[in-house]
Amino acid sequence: MNYLLGTDIGTSGTKTILMDTEGNLLAQDLQEYDVLTPKPLWAEQWPDVWLDAAKASISNTVEKAGIHPEDIRGLAISGLYGGSGIPLDEHMEPVRPCMIWMDRRTSVETQWVLDTIGEEKLLEITHNGADPYYGFTKILWMKNHEPENWKKTKLFLPPNDYVIYKLTGEVAIDYSSAGNIGGIFDMNNRTWSKELLDAMGIPYSMMPEKIVESTDIIGGLTKEAAAELGLAEGMPVIASGIDCGAANIGLGVFESGKYAAAIGTSMCAALISDQPVKGKDLIVWPYLFDAKRLSYYFAGGATAGAIVKWFRQTLCQFELEAEKAGGKNAYDVLNEQAANIPAGSEGLVVLPYFMGERSPVWDSDAKGTIVGLSLAHTKAHIYRAFLEAVAYSLRDAIEATGENVGESILLAGGVTKSKLWRQIFADVTGYPVVCPIHDVEANMGDVMLAGIGTGLLSFEDVKKWQVLDEKIMPIEDNHKKYNDYYKVYKSIYQNLKTDMKTLTKLSAATV
């Protein structure tokens, strides 16, 4: 029997799974870590945190499985959207922490690009607009604010490709990671735009020369890496790509016209299309399968699972202490309590904009907000309102796509662990929700890509894998209620966004 590994480097943790070529899950391991937020709207991570976590999760998974190293035939590594990418010096060592997708410090650089180059030119070449979300604005921030680090930087690499380099010694970038940098990638020709790089004063040499498909083998494990991981020297390492795209692959999305939402720390709700969409309200990049033909265009929340984790960490010390003492998982306790609260949380609405917001809101000043609190409300009410907020955000993303998303929504990510949350997504959107059987998120897609890349599996093989659970149907009465609450959700932001900008200025004045 042959086996394959899939590793996903996420914002809050790195997970590895090992499967056989029939699609059976044998072992997995998760390594968790935190994001650095030294200032408001800043979000950074040191790349060695990702590298160490990847090595630990891979070696632990291999050890748990007890499989002979020679029978493990490939590894694919996906990763979070690394924003600017990791700035590396001439020795391929990190110059500073990586400014990840969540970082929104670059409003000045964004406006400069719009004033100097213009949105029309960006849309024509990149099919994307300008916003602090995009990596090219973060690269410009580093150029403007950290000249010494800029002088040292010779290359930018995204998280997964950095780890692949450390394991294989080979440098490359996959199409999805390149396209998601935004304003310097030519979506028409699927390559770097020399015109836009020159206009922004970014040397072409700072971008990886080799751009590959997500099924391509970048290289084999070095002798040192193989020994450290407990694998065979030379074992193929496959590119994969942005983790939300890998999650779609894991849901069996290999063709145009499918709509899926990957919801982890953030949310990416996307339609796969063979006709790229040029629109400032959506983010567009090459898909992880057939990247020169298919495009992934999405809207989604900057903070989805992140706000629920924040709620648990900040407001649920009793539940966390009980969990540590051997009691129920804190999330399970909260879900049980929230399940007794009616749809709409008895008049509570939460805006999930805890780190500004990207598509389709595009507002760095947007703030997390709880509206409707009374003395009658409990922690369970507020928790349910947080779950509902992410579902409202998904509905907003669906509407922004402006396309028929089909008969149901594919939903992947940590949210699928909660039966209550699954039902809320169905009730709020009005669509049946279909989730994967296994809680493996992007890792399933990584395994599929590794199998296709090594030739052990074909597209037809992985299409036969049973990866999806039964549909969760919306409850009509709840959906009718949520229609009214969703209107309030939309209007609250419109009514408060001027005050939100003022709050940003006031908080900046105190830093």
VMD Tcl script that draws the C-alpha trace (Angstrom):
set ca {
  {0.00 0.00 0.00}
  {1.15 3.53 -0.79}
  {0.60 6.50 1.53}
  {0.55 10.28 1.18}
  {1.03 13.23 3.54}
  {-0.79 16.55 3.51}
  {0.40 19.48 5.62}
  {-1.44 22.76 6.01}
  {0.30 25.75 7.62}
  {-2.53 27.80 9.08}
  {-2.75 31.12 10.85}
  {-3.17 29.57 14.29}
  {-1.78 26.08 13.78}
  {-0.12 23.60 11.42}
  {-1.76 20.25 10.81}
  {-0.54 17.13 9.00}
  {-2.51 14.05 8.00}
  {-1.47 10.72 6.48}
  {-3.82 8.81 4.18}
  {-3.63 5.78 1.95}
  {-4.40 6.03 -1.77}
  {-7.96 4.79 -1.13}
  {-8.74 7.92 0.87}
  {-8.56 6.38 4.36}
  {-7.24 8.57 7.18}
  {-4.56 6.85 9.30}
  {-2.96 9.52 11.47}
  {-2.84 13.27 12.08}
  {-1.15 15.86 14.28}
  {-1.75 19.54 15.07}
  {0.75 22.10 16.35}
  {-0.72 25.42 17.57}
  {0.77 28.91 17.86}
  {-0.27 32.56 18.02}
  {-0.22 35.64 15.78}
  {1.90 38.64 16.81}
  {-0.17 41.86 17.00}
  {2.31 44.47 18.29}
  {0.06 47.39 17.23}
  {-3.61 47.81 16.31}
  {-4.34 46.28 12.87}
  {-0.85 44.72 12.70}
  {-0.54 40.94 12.30}
  {2.82 39.21 11.88}
  {4.44 35.81 12.32}
  {8.04 34.66 12.37}
  {8.49 32.00 9.66}
  {10.53 29.69 11.87}
  {7.38 29.20 13.95}
  {5.75 27.76 10.81}
  {8.82 25.69 9.93}
  {9.17 24.19 13.40}
  {5.43 23.43 13.57}
  {5.48 21.81 10.11}
  {8.42 19.61 11.03}
  {6.83 18.59 14.33}
  {3.42 17.83 12.83}
  {4.93 15.80 9.97}
  {7.29 13.75 12.16}
  {4.59 13.16 14.80}
  {2.11 12.00 12.15}
  {4.64 9.61 10.63}
  {5.47 8.22 14.08}
  {1.79 7.77 15.01}
  {1.05 5.95 11.75}
  {3.94 3.52 12.13}
  {4.30 3.29 8.35}
  {7.60 2.31 6.74}
  {9.16 5.52 5.32}
  {9.60 3.98 1.86}
  {5.83 3.46 1.61}
  {5.10 7.17 2.09}
  {5.35 8.43 -1.44}
  {4.65 12.16 -1.36}
  {3.95 15.29 0.68}
  {2.02 18.42 -0.36}
  {2.16 21.59 1.74}
  {-0.49 24.31 1.66}
  {-0.41 27.49 3.69}
  {-2.16 30.59 4.88}
  {-2.05 33.65 2.63}
  {1.27 35.09 3.71}
  {0.51 38.69 2.73}
  {3.79 40.23 1.73}
  {5.51 36.88 1.80}
  {8.55 36.25 3.95}
  {11.35 38.75 3.21}
  {14.54 36.72 2.83}
  {18.14 37.92 2.66}
  {20.95 36.66 0.42}
  {21.41 33.64 2.70}
  {17.67 32.82 2.48}
  {17.14 33.78 6.11}
  {14.15 35.88 7.29}
  {14.78 39.62 7.57}
  {11.71 40.35 9.70}
  {8.38 38.74 10.62}
  {6.01 38.10 7.74}
  {3.08 40.54 7.45}
  {0.21 38.10 6.97}
  {-3.19 38.53 5.29}
  {-4.78 39.81 8.52}
  {-2.42 42.81 8.73}
  {-4.09 46.07 7.66}
  {-1.44 48.73 8.33}
  {-1.05 49.82 4.70}
  {-3.85 52.32 4.08}
  {-1.38 55.03 2.96}
  {0.35 52.70 0.49}
  {-3.01 51.54 -0.83}
  {-4.13 55.09 -1.52}
  {-0.79 55.89 -3.19}
  {-1.29 53.00 -5.62}
  {-4.83 54.12 -6.41}
  {-3.68 57.71 -6.98}
  {-0.52 56.83 -8.92}
  {-1.45 53.76 -10.94}
  {-5.23 53.79 -10.73}
  {-7.79 51.14 -10.06}
  {-8.65 50.74 -13.73}
  {-5.10 49.69 -14.61}
  {-4.95 47.27 -11.66}
  {-8.22 45.63 -12.68}
  {-7.11 45.40 -16.30}
  {-3.89 43.54 -15.46}
  {-4.45 41.83 -12.09}
  {-8.28 41.50 -12.03}
  {-8.02 42.79 -8.45}
  {-8.31 46.20 -6.84}
  {-6.18 47.76 -4.09}
  {-6.66 47.24 -0.36}
  {-4.43 46.66 2.69}
  {-5.37 42.97 2.43}
  {-3.15 42.51 -0.61}
  {0.49 41.56 -0.21}
  {1.84 44.10 -2.67}
  {0.73 46.95 -0.38}
  {2.60 45.31 2.51}
  {5.72 45.05 0.37}
  {5.42 48.79 -0.32}
  {4.99 49.48 3.42}
  {8.25 47.70 4.17}
  {9.98 49.62 1.39}
  {8.70 52.94 2.79}
  {9.07 52.33 6.53}
  {11.97 49.89 6.93}
  {14.71 50.91 4.47}
  {17.39 48.83 6.20}
  {15.29 45.68 5.99}
  {14.42 46.57 2.40}
  {18.12 46.71 1.49}
  {18.69 43.27 3.01}
  {15.73 41.64 1.24}
  {16.50 39.66 -1.91}
  {13.35 37.54 -2.25}
  {9.78 37.19 -0.95}
  {8.39 33.68 -0.43}
  {4.95 32.66 0.91}
  {4.80 30.42 4.02}
  {4.24 27.05 2.34}
  {6.89 27.66 -0.31}
  {9.36 28.79 2.37}
  {8.88 25.53 4.26}
  {9.19 23.57 1.01}
  {12.46 25.39 0.32}
  {13.76 24.47 3.78}
  {12.88 20.81 3.19}
  {14.07 20.49 -0.42}
  {16.49 23.35 -1.14}
  {14.35 24.33 -4.16}
  {12.74 27.75 -4.69}
  {9.37 28.09 -6.41}
  {5.94 29.67 -5.92}
  {2.59 28.19 -6.88}
  {0.15 30.15 -9.06}
  {-2.42 30.68 -6.30}
  {0.11 32.22 -3.92}
  {1.52 34.44 -6.66}
  {-1.89 35.65 -7.77}
  {-3.06 36.39 -4.25}
  {-0.29 38.97 -3.79}
  {-2.50 41.09 -6.01}
  {-1.29 44.25 -7.76}
  {1.94 42.84 -9.27}
  {0.60 39.59 -10.80}
  {-0.72 39.55 -14.36}
  {-3.83 37.34 -14.30}
  {-4.17 37.51 -18.09}
  {-0.77 35.93 -18.70}
  {-0.35 34.17 -15.33}
  {3.00 35.76 -14.55}
  {4.54 38.75 -12.77}
  {3.68 42.12 -14.26}
  {6.91 43.96 -15.07}
  {4.87 47.08 -15.83}
  {3.34 47.21 -12.35}
  {6.51 46.13 -10.54}
  {8.40 48.96 -12.24}
  {5.63 51.45 -11.44}
  {5.84 50.53 -7.76}
  {9.63 50.38 -7.61}
  {9.73 46.70 -6.65}
  {12.62 44.80 -8.29}
  {11.46 41.92 -10.50}
  {14.19 39.78 -8.91}
  {12.39 39.89 -5.55}
  {9.67 37.66 -6.98}
  {10.34 33.91 -7.36}
  {11.27 33.15 -10.96}
  {9.72 29.68 -11.03}
  {5.90 29.64 -10.91}
  {4.37 26.17 -10.72}
  {1.05 24.32 -10.73}
  {-0.15 23.08 -7.35}
  {0.29 19.49 -8.56}
  {3.94 20.03 -9.53}
  {6.78 18.39 -7.63}
  {9.09 21.18 -6.44}
  {11.83 18.85 -5.23}
  {12.76 15.89 -3.06}
  {13.50 15.87 0.66}
  {17.12 16.58 1.47}
  {19.05 14.00 3.48}
  {18.90 16.22 6.57}
  {15.18 16.94 6.28}
  {14.35 13.28 5.67}
  {16.25 12.20 8.78}
  {14.52 14.85 10.88}
  {11.04 13.91 9.64}
  {11.47 10.15 9.63}
  {10.93 9.95 5.87}
  {12.92 8.71 2.89}
  {15.52 10.96 1.29}
  {14.29 12.30 -2.05}
  {10.59 11.80 -1.28}
  {8.67 14.20 -3.59}
  {7.32 17.44 -2.12}
  {4.39 18.92 -4.05}
  {3.57 22.63 -4.24}
  {-0.14 22.79 -3.23}
  {-1.01 26.47 -2.53}
  {-3.28 28.80 -0.58}
  {-5.03 26.77 2.11}
  {-8.60 27.87 1.38}
  {-8.12 26.69 -2.20}
  {-6.69 23.41 -0.94}
  {-9.80 23.03 1.23}
  {-11.93 23.35 -1.93}
  {-9.85 20.64 -3.59}
  {-10.50 18.48 -0.52}
  {-14.23 18.95 -1.08}
  {-13.86 17.54 -4.57}
  {-14.07 20.85 -6.45}
  {-12.15 20.34 -9.70}
  {-14.39 22.13 -12.16}
  {-16.05 25.45 -12.94}
  {-19.33 26.47 -11.34}
  {-18.86 25.12 -7.80}
  {-19.30 27.31 -4.70}
  {-17.53 26.49 -1.43}
  {-16.65 28.26 1.79}
  {-13.51 27.43 3.76}
  {-13.95 28.78 7.28}
  {-11.08 28.64 9.72}
  {-9.47 31.65 11.38}
  {-10.88 33.63 8.46}
  {-13.47 32.84 5.79}
  {-13.02 32.43 2.06}
  {-16.28 31.88 0.22}
  {-15.54 31.26 -3.44}
  {-16.91 30.36 -6.84}
  {-14.57 28.45 -9.14}
  {-14.84 29.69 -12.72}
  {-13.18 29.36 -16.09}
  {-14.12 33.00 -16.71}
  {-12.08 35.26 -14.35}
  {-14.13 38.06 -12.81}
  {-12.77 41.60 -12.83}
  {-14.36 43.28 -9.86}
  {-13.05 45.37 -7.00}
  {-15.43 43.71 -4.54}
  {-13.98 40.23 -5.07}
  {-10.51 38.73 -4.73}
  {-9.32 36.70 -7.71}
  {-6.40 34.31 -8.16}
  {-5.53 31.14 -10.11}
  {-7.13 27.99 -8.70}
  {-5.10 25.11 -7.31}
  {-6.14 22.79 -10.11}
  {-5.67 23.64 -13.78}
  {-4.37 27.05 -12.69}
  {-3.94 28.47 -16.19}
  {-7.64 27.93 -16.97}
  {-9.58 28.03 -13.68}
  {-9.83 31.01 -11.35}
  {-10.90 31.23 -7.73}
  {-12.80 34.39 -6.91}
  {-14.02 35.00 -3.44}
  {-15.36 37.25 -0.76}
  {-15.08 36.50 2.91}
  {-14.50 37.58 6.48}
  {-11.10 38.57 7.79}
  {-12.12 37.13 11.15}
  {-14.46 34.15 11.34}
  {-13.25 31.37 13.61}
  {-10.91 33.96 15.10}
  {-13.73 35.85 16.81}
  {-15.12 32.67 18.35}
  {-11.66 31.75 19.61}
  {-11.35 35.29 21.00}
  {-14.69 34.86 22.78}
  {-13.54 31.60 24.34}
  {-10.12 32.89 25.37}
  {-11.36 36.26 26.68}
  {-14.77 35.57 28.23}
  {-14.82 31.87 29.08}
  {-12.18 31.30 31.76}
  {-14.54 29.12 33.81}
  {-15.18 26.80 30.85}
  {-11.49 26.66 29.97}
  {-10.46 25.83 33.54}
  {-13.11 23.10 33.67}
  {-11.77 21.67 30.40}
  {-8.20 21.67 31.73}
  {-9.43 19.85 34.83}
  {-10.76 17.00 32.67}
  {-14.23 18.34 31.93}
  {-15.97 18.89 28.60}
  {-14.37 20.82 25.79}
  {-15.15 24.53 26.30}
  {-16.56 24.89 22.78}
  {-18.87 21.91 23.35}
  {-20.21 23.49 26.53}
  {-20.81 26.82 24.79}
  {-22.53 25.14 21.84}
  {-24.85 23.18 24.14}
  {-25.86 26.37 25.92}
  {-26.29 28.37 22.70}
  {-28.46 25.64 21.17}
  {-31.16 26.57 23.70}
  {-31.22 30.19 22.48}
  {-33.68 30.98 19.64}
  {-32.60 32.17 16.19}
  {-31.59 35.83 16.37}
  {-30.26 35.50 19.93}
  {-33.29 37.39 21.23}
  {-32.36 40.68 19.65}
  {-28.54 40.53 19.51}
  {-26.53 41.26 16.37}
  {-22.74 41.06 16.15}
  {-20.56 42.59 13.43}
  {-17.53 40.26 13.05}
  {-15.12 42.99 11.93}
  {-12.48 42.49 14.63}
  {-9.54 43.24 12.28}
  {-11.19 45.55 9.79}
  {-12.79 43.74 6.87}
  {-11.87 42.64 3.39}
  {-14.16 41.66 0.49}
  {-16.93 42.64 0.04}
  {-16.85 45.38 2.73}
  {-13.27 46.55 2.11}
  {-12.93 48.72 5.20}
  {-9.82 48.72 7.39}
  {-11.67 50.85 9.95}
  {-14.58 48.43 10.40}
  {-14.95 47.36 14.03}
  {-16.28 44.39 15.93}
  {-19.64 45.40 17.36}
  {-22.33 43.92 19.63}
  {-25.74 45.59 19.31}
  {-28.87 44.90 21.34}
  {-27.53 43.91 24.75}
  {-29.87 43.93 27.74}
  {-29.71 42.67 31.31}
  {-31.74 39.66 30.20}
  {-28.99 38.42 27.89}
  {-26.54 35.73 28.99}
  {-23.16 34.51 27.81}
  {-24.98 31.89 25.75}
  {-26.92 34.61 23.90}
  {-23.73 36.46 23.04}
  {-21.95 33.30 21.96}
  {-24.79 32.35 19.63}
  {-24.78 35.89 18.22}
  {-21.06 35.43 17.41}
  {-21.86 32.23 15.50}
  {-24.67 34.00 13.66}
  {-22.36 36.90 12.77}
  {-20.08 34.63 10.75}
  {-23.11 33.17 8.98}
  {-24.33 36.69 8.11}
  {-20.85 37.35 6.72}
  {-21.13 34.25 4.53}
  {-24.51 35.41 3.23}
  {-22.97 38.80 2.41}
  {-20.19 37.01 0.50}
  {-22.68 34.93 -1.46}
  {-24.63 38.02 -2.48}
  {-21.41 39.82 -3.49}
  {-20.54 37.00 -5.86}
  {-23.62 37.84 -7.88}
  {-23.82 34.33 -9.30}
  {-26.08 31.34 -8.89}
  {-24.17 29.27 -6.34}
  {-26.11 26.13 -7.17}
  {-28.39 24.02 -5.02}
  {-26.16 23.83 -1.95}
  {-23.05 25.26 -0.30}
  {-19.95 23.21 0.39}
  {-18.59 24.14 3.81}
  {-15.17 23.17 5.18}
  {-13.05 24.16 8.15}
  {-13.13 24.08 11.91}
  {-16.73 25.35 11.97}
  {-17.93 21.97 10.70}
  {-17.18 20.44 14.13}
  {-20.23 22.24 15.52}
  {-23.64 20.81 14.54}
  {-25.25 24.00 15.83}
  {-23.05 26.21 13.67}
  {-23.70 24.08 10.58}
  {-27.43 24.53 11.10}
  {-27.04 28.28 11.63}
  {-25.19 28.58 8.31}
  {-28.03 26.75 6.55}
  {-30.72 28.78 8.30}
  {-29.10 32.18 7.67}
  {-28.21 31.58 4.00}
  {-31.28 29.55 3.09}
  {-29.09 26.98 1.31}
  {-28.56 23.34 2.22}
  {-25.06 22.94 3.67}
  {-22.76 20.00 2.86}
  {-19.65 19.36 4.98}
  {-16.75 16.89 4.75}
  {-16.92 13.64 6.70}
  {-13.44 14.10 8.15}
  {-12.28 17.27 9.92}
  {-9.19 17.57 7.73}
  {-9.89 20.88 5.95}
  {-7.10 21.81 3.51}
  {-5.12 18.67 4.36}
  {-7.46 16.46 2.33}
  {-6.82 18.65 -0.69}
  {-3.08 18.45 -0.04}
  {-3.21 14.65 -0.07}
  {-5.19 14.69 -3.33}
  {-2.70 17.09 -4.93}
  {0.21 14.97 -3.69}
  {-1.37 11.88 -5.21}
  {-2.01 13.57 -8.55}
  {1.45 15.17 -8.56}
  {3.26 11.88 -7.94}
  {1.10 9.98 -10.41}
  {-0.23 7.64 -7.73}
  {-3.72 9.06 -8.18}
  {-5.67 10.53 -11.07}
  {-8.36 13.16 -11.10}
  {-10.90 10.38 -11.62}
  {-9.53 8.44 -8.63}
  {-9.97 11.26 -6.11}
  {-13.42 12.12 -7.49}
  {-14.54 8.72 -6.25}
  {-13.43 9.35 -2.66}
  {-16.35 9.65 -0.27}
  {-15.50 13.00 1.32}
  {-18.90 14.64 1.93}
  {-21.48 14.11 4.67}
  {-25.28 14.38 4.34}
  {-26.92 17.72 3.54}
  {-28.11 19.94 6.37}
  {-31.38 21.54 5.32}
  {-32.39 25.05 6.41}
  {-35.25 25.34 8.90}
  {-37.77 27.56 7.14}
  {-39.06 29.39 10.24}
  {-35.51 30.22 11.31}
  {-34.61 31.38 7.79}
  {-37.54 33.81 7.78}
  {-36.38 35.21 11.12}
  {-32.81 35.53 9.91}
  {-33.93 37.44 6.81}
  {-35.05 40.26 9.12}
  {-31.96 40.07 11.31}
  {-29.69 40.10 8.24}
  {-31.21 43.40 7.13}
  {-30.36 44.83 10.55}
  {-26.83 43.37 10.29}
  {-26.31 45.23 7.01}
  {-27.79 48.52 8.22}
  {-25.82 48.61 11.49}
  {-22.55 48.79 9.59}
  {-23.81 51.50 7.24}
  {-25.01 53.57 10.19}
  {-21.82 53.16 12.22}
  {-19.02 53.20 9.67}
  {-18.33 56.94 10.06}
  {-18.03 56.50 13.83}
  {-15.78 53.49 13.24}
  {-13.37 55.67 11.26}
  {-13.40 58.20 14.09}
  {-12.56 55.44 16.59}
  {-9.59 54.44 14.45}
  {-8.26 58.01 14.58}
  {-8.84 58.28 18.32}
  {-7.12 54.97 19.07}
  {-4.18 55.89 16.82}
  {-3.72 59.11 18.75}
  {-3.20 57.17 21.98}
  {-0.60 54.72 20.60}
}
mol new
graphics top color blue
foreach p $ca { graphics top sphere $p radius 0.5 }
foreach p [lrange $ca 0 end-1] q [lrange $ca 1 end] { graphics top cylinder $p $q radius 0.2 }
display resetview
